[in-house]
Amino acid sequence: MMMKEEEIKEHLISSNPEFRRLVEEHKQHEGRLEELHSRHHMTEHDHLEEIQLKKKKLQLKDQMNAMISKFRNELTHQPS
């Protein structure tokens, strides 16, 4: 039986400290972006920070997706 992506994420969050760290870091960057976007006026520095945060979030997302794919592959290739 195939696990849904959300189930895999929950499993990895509870069992894999590295995945959990990536999720937490992603949430922190998301929170900071929301802070920046809530400002009435963003400075040039804010815009640069926004770009860096978005890049970091994408890198984290890529790492999480790679871990999800690896886990899914391991599941489908387990001997019955």
VOGU-3710 file (C-alpha; in Angstrom, 3 decimals, decimal comma):
1> mmmkeeeike> 0,000/0,000/0,000  1,313/3,434/-0,948  1,694/6,067/1,736  0,396/9,523/0,921  2,956/12,338/0,814  1,567/13,866/4,026  1,902/10,503/5,797  5,501/10,197/4,625  6,254/13,734/5,841  4,726/12,990/9,244
11> hlissnpefr> 6,696/9,750/9,490  9,968/11,489/8,564  9,302/14,381/10,968  8,817/11,928/13,824  11,646/9,546/12,914  14,333/11,565/11,139  16,080/14,424/13,001  17,590/15,805/9,771  14,190/16,004/8,057  12,722/17,615/11,182
21> rlveehkqhe> 15,529/20,224/11,147  14,834/21,029/7,482  11,110/21,475/8,185  11,819/23,767/11,152  14,289/25,870/9,186  11,782/26,132/6,318  9,101/27,340/8,775  11,488/29,927/10,240  12,258/31,337/6,788  8,539/31,408/5,968
31> grleelhsrh> 7,847/33,341/9,172  10,575/35,852/8,386  9,195/36,332/4,862  5,739/37,000/6,307  7,313/39,585/8,620  8,974/41,323/5,682  5,782/41,276/3,612  3,755/42,781/6,447  5,802/45,976/6,337  4,338/49,021/4,656
41> hmtehdhlee> 7,647/49,797/3,007  10,433/47,361/2,252  13,967/48,722/2,038  16,518/47,556/-0,514  18,049/45,435/2,271  14,622/43,858/2,918  14,287/42,983/-0,775  17,724/41,349/-0,776  16,861/39,414/2,369  13,588/38,319/0,750
51> iqlkkkklql> 15,458/36,938/-2,273  17,937/35,072/-0,047  15,161/33,623/2,097  13,265/32,404/-0,961  16,409/30,724/-2,308  17,094/29,059/1,054  13,477/27,871/1,266  13,751/26,340/-2,206  16,974/24,561/-1,278  15,363/23,187/1,878
61> kdqmnamisk> 12,284/22,112/-0,081  14,514/20,307/-2,603  16,330/18,499/0,226  13,027/17,487/1,846  11,631/16,268/-1,478  14,777/14,214/-2,083  14,369/12,583/1,330  10,682/11,899/0,637  11,559/10,322/-2,724  14,281/8,193/-1,151
71> frnelthqps> 11,877/7,008/1,544  9,189/6,233/-1,062  11,718/4,251/-3,140  12,793/2,271/-0,100  9,155/1,477/0,644  8,382/0,266/-2,861  11,529/-1,846/-3,064  11,085/-3,687/0,222  10,876/-7,447/-0,140  7,331/-8,716/0,469
//
